[in-house]
Amino acid sequence: MECQPKKFSFSLGTFENAYMEWTSTRSYLFGLLYGSQWRKDQERDLKNVLKNTDQNIPLVFVSGNHDIGNAPTRETIDNYCKSWGDDYFSFWVGGVFFLVLNSQLYFDSSKCPELKQAQDVWLNEQLAVAEKHKCKHIIVFQHIPLFLREPDEDHDYFNLEKSVRQEIMEKFHKAGIKAVFSGHYHRNAGGSYRGLEMVVTSAIGCQLGEDTHGLRVVVVTDEKIVHRYYSLDELSSQGMEKELLDMLAKQI
C-alpha cells in the first residue's frame, strides 16, 4: 500500500470510548491498533465503531496476545486473519517502509514453529527489498516490545526472551531500522540499541501504571522520526503542540 502524505498515529487498547477525542484531531493518515477484542460480541462492537471513523484514514491492525494467545496456534492465527487481515505484512508510505510483525511468534511459537519460520523467511526477504530500494526509513510495528528500558534487561511477560531479542535487535540494526513501536505494557516506556529506538506506548483504555489514557502522535520527515504521547484530555482541551502541527503541515 502506498499513500500520501508522510504522517501517521497509533492507538492502543479500548477504542470506542476514545473515538470522539481521536477523530477530533483529523490530521492522521492511518491508525495503528495494537490488539483487538477476543470475544465475538466485542469483535462485533469494535467493527461497528470502526465504521464511524473517517474512511480516508486506513486502519492497520497489529496482532497481539489477546487476539491469538500467548502461545498462538495455526487455528488462532487463521481466525484472526479471517477477521482482521494478515498477521504480518509490509507497506510503503511516502518512501518510508513499514513492517508489521506477529511478535507472539517470537514470544512462544511452540505450537506452530513452522509459522515462526515462515515469518523469519519473509522478514529477511522484506529487509532485502528495503535495502534494494534505499528507503528513507524502515519502521517496525509489533505488539510485544523487544525490551522496556534496557536492551539487556531480564526477560518477563512484557518483553521478549533475551536470546531472541538480541538476534532481532542485531538484524534490525544491520538493516538500518530506525524505530520499533509496540504496546502490550499498558505504560509508556522505551530505550535504544545501537541507533534503534524502542518506543513502548501506553493504553488508550486500561492503564497499569501512572500514565493517563492517551495515544502517541508520530511525525515522519525525510530526516527524522518525532513522536509524543498525548493524554486524551490534552488532545481535547489543547490539541497537539505547534511544533508537531508545523511538521505535519510540511508533509502535506
N, C-alpha and C positions, 0 to 999 in steps of 0.2 A: 504494500500500500504506500503510495507516495502522495503526500498532501502538503499544503502550504497554509499559513506561514510557519516559521520555526518556533513554536511555543507549545507548552503542554502543562498539565497539572495532574495530580493523582490524589485520590482519597482512599480511606481505609474503613472497613467495618460497616456498621449500620448506615444505610444510605438514605432511607426515607425521611427521617426527621431533619436531615440536613439539606434537603432538596432546595428549599427556598433560599437559604444562605448561599449555597454553592452556585445556583443559577444566576444570582444577582450580580456576580462578577462579570459574567458574559464575555470574558476575554480568553477562554480556554479553547484550544484546538481539539484536544481529546482528553478524556478522563481515564485514569487507571484505577481499577478497583481490585485491591489485593484481597481476594477471597469473597465468596458469596454464601448465601444461606444453604443449609443442607437439606432440610425437610421440604416436602412438596409444597406445603402451604406457604412457607417462607419464600421458596423459589417463585411461586406464583405472585406473591406480593411484590417482590423485588422487580419482576418483569413488568408488572403493572405500573410501578413508579417510574421505571426507566422509559416507558412510553411517553412520559410527560417531559422528558429532557429535550433540549434543543437538538433537533435532528441534524444540525450542521456540525455537531460535536461527536465524532466517532468515539465509541466506548471500547476500551481494550481491557480484557479481563485476564487476571493473573491467578492461576490456581494455587490453593493453599491447603493446609491440613484439614480445615473444616469443610472443604469441598471433596477431597479424595482420600482423606485419612492420613494419620501419621505414618502408617506403613501402607501405601497405596497398593491396589491390585489392578490387574487389567480391567476388571469389571468397574471399579470405582472411577478409573480414568476414562473409560469408554462412556460411562454415564455422564460425567462432567462434560466431555466433548460434545455429546449429543445436545446438551442444554446451552453451553456457553462458547463452544468453539475449541480450537486446538489447545492442548495444554502447554505447548511450546511452539514458538514461531518468531519470525523476524519481520520488520517493516522499515521503510525509509520515510523520513520527513525532512525536506529541505537539505539533503546531503548528509543528514545525520542517520546513522544506522542503529536501530533499536533491536535488542534481543530480549524476548520474554521466555523465561526458563521455568521448568517444573522442578522447584527446589525440593519437593518431597522425595524425588528420586535420588537426591544427594543425601537426604536425611536418613531414609531407610528404604532400600529397594529390594529387600529380601524376598518379597512376594512377587516381584516382577523384574528380575535382574536384566532380562532381555530388553525391557523398555528403557532402563537406565543406559544400557549400552547403545541403544538406538539414538537417544538424545545426545550422548557423547560424540557419536559419529557425525550427527547433524551439526552439532556446535562447532566441531573442527572444520566442517565444510563452510559454515557461515563465516567463521573468522577468516578463512582463506578468501572468501568473497569480499569481505571488508578490506583486507589488505590489497587486493587487486584493484578495487575501485577508489582507494585512497579517500575514504570518507572523512568528513570534518571531525566527527566524534563518534565513538561507539559507547552506547549506554545500555545497561542491563537492568531488567526488572525481574525480581523473583520474590516469593513470599518470605522465605526464611533468610535472615541476614547471614552473610559469611561470618561476621563477628559483630559484637555490640559496641565495644570500646577499643579493644586492642587485638591486633591480628593473632597474637599468641595466647589469648585468654583461654581458660578452661572450657571444655565443651559442656553445654547443658541443653535444656529443652529449646532455648531461644536462639541457638546458633548451630552451625554445622560442626561435625566432628573434626578434630584438628588436622588429621592427615588429609581428609577430603578437602577441607578448607584451604590448606596450603597448596595442594595441587591446583585447585581452581584459581586461587589468587595469582599464582605464578603464570598460569595460562592467560588470565586476563591482563596481567601486567605486560607480558610479552606481546599480546595482541594490541596493546595501546588503549585498552578500555579505560575511560575516564571516571566512570561512576557506576555504582550498583545501588539501586533504590529498592528497599524492602519494607515490609510491615512486620506482622507476627508478634512483635514485642509489646505492643499497646503502650509504648512510651517512646519518646524521642531519644535517639542515641546516634552513634556513628564514630568513625575514625578513618584512618587511611593506611594504605600499604603500598609503598613504592610508587606514589603518584596516583594510586587507585583510591577514590573516595567511596567509603561505605556510608550510605545515608539510610538511617532507620527512622521511619515516620510513625508517630503515634496514631491513635484511632480517632475516627470521626464519631464513633459510638463509645464502646466500653473502654474506660481508662483504667490502667493498672498502676499508674504512678501519679505524679503531681502535675502532669500536663493537662490542658483543658481540651475539650472536643474541638477538632480542627482539621486542617488539611495543609499540604505543602504546595506552594506555587514554585514551579521550576521554569526558568527562562534560559534558553539555549541560544547563544550567539555563535558567530564564526570562531570567536576566540575562547569562549569560556562557558561554563555551566554555573548558573547562580540560582540559589534556592533559599526559601524562607518558609518556616512553619507559621501559620496564622490560626488563631482561635476563631471559632465561628462568630463570637462576639466582636472580635476585631474587624472581621470582614463586613459584618452587618452595620457596625457603627462608624468605622473609619475607612474601610476598604484597604486596598493594597498601598504600600508606600510609594512615593513618587519615583524613586529610583527604579523600581521594578516596572512601574507603569511606563516610564520613559523607554526602558529597554524593550518592553513588549511592543510599544508603538513603532520602534525602529525595525521590528521584524515583519511588520505587516506590508 
